[in-house]
Amino acid sequence: MENQSTRNRKGAWVALLLIALLGLAIVLIPVWIVQPFKPQTAGGLSLSYATRSWSPLVTVIALISATLLAVWLWRGARRWWRKALLVLIVLPLLPATWFARQNYFEWMFNPLPAAAYAKASDAAFVADTDMVLAVENNGDSVAYAVRLMAYHHLVQDTVGGKPIVATY
């Protein structure tokens, strides 16, 4: 028959694992949902932005809670592999806590550093079936191939003498 201390330790191990998974999931969910070249739904984006906004707070709480639980479990861990397992469970929360404070969407969708444009007659890389984003301003017209914009989602340009940012 298990005594109360053994049950408490087993519960602490389960809690530690769940806390670590929560800390990692709240950071990885937005990265997994919002990927370049992957279709996204309104619900997925809503979930992504909600978890992204909560991740800085949740990861700090998860890291502190996991560390406290690991310290408590460390004292009663008699085998070396249990101590190693404690470290392996808590350690990924350190980069997750740092990553939650970064703008990784900007890393994934960075703007083109030096965009180059071609006249329609010279744009052999655009097929007749390609969708384009067309902009007309003051008699000047341009078209941006959506297939080529897919990764960056925006183009800074000057059309008809006015600076614009075309996005979709």
Secondary structure, 3 states (H helix, E strand, C coil): CCCHHHHHHHHHHHHHHHHHHHHHHHHHHHHHHCCCCCCCCHHHHHHHHHHHHHHHHHHHHHHHHHHHHHHHHHHHCCCHHHHHHHHHHHCCHHHHHHHCCCCHHHHHCCCCCCCCCCCHHHCCCCCCCCCEEEEEECCEEEEEEHHHHCCCCEEEEEECCEEEEEEC
